[in-house]
Amino acid sequence: MLKTFSKVVAAAALLTFAQLGQAQQKLTILWAQWDPANYLQELVKDYEKQTGTKVVVETTPWPDFQNKAFKEFTAKGAAYDMVVGDSQWIGAGSTGGHYVDLSDFFKKNKLAEVMAPATVAGYAEYPGKSGKYWAVPLEGDANGFAYRKDWFEDPKEMAAFKAKYKYDLAVPKTWKELGDIAEFFHRPTEKRYGLTIYTDNSYDALVMGAMNTIFSYGGELGDYSTYKVQGLVNSKESIEALKFYKRLYGYTPPDWGKTFFQEANQAMTEGLVSMSMNYFAFFPALANPATNKYAKVTGYFAMPKGPSGKQFAALGGQGISVVSYSKNKDASMKFLEWFIREDVQKRWAELGGYTCNTAILKSDAFRKATPYNEAFYQSMFMVKDFWAVPEFAELLTAANKRWHPFIVGGKGTAEEAQNGLAKDWDATFKKYGRTK
């Protein structure tokens, strides 16, 4: 009887342990609702096969992404074990205690050497140049352009362009050339338009779009180490860049005042524009004949150079962080160990994810794998980002409030917009004690 009872107790104990193990064999990753999240969900099936741990990628629409994540962080909730957070979140995520410190993990695996420098600085490190890391670069991304090769290569169009602008019609090497091409192809009466740019002021679309011209024109958003903004945000170069971005808005399709990635791709698939600004993450749909009937005549190029030869692209993409309130932090770390393996990174790239692994990015296999990978490769070594400080949301809101009325509404001047933004940002930094 005693032996039987002991067996029952032992069996119950084993069952309880198994049930506990079963409960811990699930990891949840929060990300925005877009194709790369689908690629990640496909990738983690391999992890489940290899380890028995189920990984679920929970997604939410982009407009709700930030609010949903930080609401859970503020509540110190354990709904998510990891989050693929925007690059701008790294300051708030780390200083707010929401992210697990991954500095030792970074050093052990030499990730600062393995991953592309811009992705380490943009997605993982905070404060800048501190050697403190809070995320593993996961989805590299940047702004680039898709364009209609058949329009550019049409002999009649080429001749007409040469006659008007005195140089050959080709992929633009400078922003001036891009402006000329947009002007040339802007023909509203034919329902043809010059290009698309980002104008949505709900989150970071408009700001990311304008950053492309500001940085390449030699402008800055401020000194990221001293928090100085006066004379930088409202410099001559920054003002001229904002004027140029507004000029580009004049060559967009009708009702283009609040648009982002979906509309940008749609303008291409409907044959409306000669060029379309978008994140590289959305170009797979344009290269797919099933989703774009112009796929075979769609080409891609990186951001062009500014007046002085400077060339930058607005940094997109995200790093994956372990949420400090997770009950599965050890399991999450094991997942990251798997994710950074070179074979996994290759598989990630094959599925459509944009690896940040430098060796893979530089390889011929990657650069020739798709029509847009070469432009992506070029972009990832010339990217610059927005402020990644904890108060980034306030800075972003101020930029939208200053830039959208000028660019889209035609209100005021570029000087007034930039002077006002410098004043706004200066006040924000003083409020948080970053400047006197």
Steps between C-alpha positions, in 0.01 A plus 500: 500500500781738594688413184188560294442834672864599439464414133187712478673794669805462276283480189308808609824686560628405157170607346513835679859553384405407145204735509726778629751428226222496244378839625849645463551363151327795339651838423305800375654773287315827437552673166312722258268353239698477175671247274828471698298383802354225280851402391607480864203278586610269221860504620418407860338177383856373461572592862196308620610192304849520645414580861134421562442861605210665322554862400203718412542833321206713611435795273306823526439777241776760472293791637434300820843338534671754721200557726438128547861426585554784744164449667614146584843630608346761729284232662812280535302229329637164394285452190806522275837336545668698224413804291633603160502868583563799276850646506369816670372295795844395620540801730161469666519122511835494674473793741144402588615158614293323236788329318749244630863614478661295221851649527662176620315304232627745237859473615493122535376460145699795357182639348646849467735345244253256345214742435514802266627802699196716425263232628699460822494874561140543390324195639708382794723753675391764752633749587698545179857372512444370854557130437161429660268288287128435540396322180630269231473647147225302333339676204728736314314761300534840338319725258568445130321546169322275253470629143348416163784378280281499189419870544864586554616294201233608252693658205241779455508587870879493501519737204244740648677501835840564341358790300351662809763435769816464289609168651402136461197351671626231737482388862558825693838541665401822677187646658504772233478235228224322690307827517541555129379149420198538729416829331542349152268207560237698693210509254168521687298524179637158401454366854874463527683650794859566594550302816377408845651613830385446858253755640319316782546687829343233724834353604841529332426473126522870405799557727691201361429617147623854559808374682628355172532844346609678820796271566610487135480879472746521790240583762464342842225439754736617772815389681411161648773526766441855627130534409569829324235574237520873435703570188472136390130423461457849356825517305502624140548141380208365705271777379591444135441126541153558643418733211609230257286235670202732466584542130491122458157494663379708205570206267299241694159356401177672612400483867851406608496693826498209745666198342745229601629164373169353383416794277860515373484142375149545368608795287758273336270202449239729342757647261458855626856616574850490361663458845383401846673557834455213742674278752681209341288268715205575270677444168447121488137565407612716206737231375227236507300469174207367702467832684646740244429463128793736437745286698722423200544869419549620857851591610645624829762748613647639821454858615688749278766751601440852621646824359839452668528129426374374835285191478279363776184297542256511789549195719203269541502154645498358850692304758356224716510555877423277796225654712617536859157399637496169311486180701700326228815710479737204498303334221499829310879521525528148359282610210731794430800268505329301226391804300849649465647180354626560147296214354186645658587846371535358148163330534352828629626678188368227272152534647498874430627639829779757477793354689738739675791254481781684322653194334166394354414854388830527312472160335424474129234243581304757703561799277380315190215312665233760415470809275513727807765337720791688344335836575419376851862396554619847395245667725590313818843658501377858466202517735429760770225496758265724695553578869503176704462675835222409749304812403509415128119492482477867596770591249320305229167668575660843483662424163170381355322812626759728344568319173160369389323840480789639293560203268141392445299806598725766351485701821788727596859461387772241544691747716202543731448124523864429584539791741182390677619141519837604642316696767268205576783249529714735707212536746453122515867438578498769766189347656674165536821654631715417200594863440496811718 
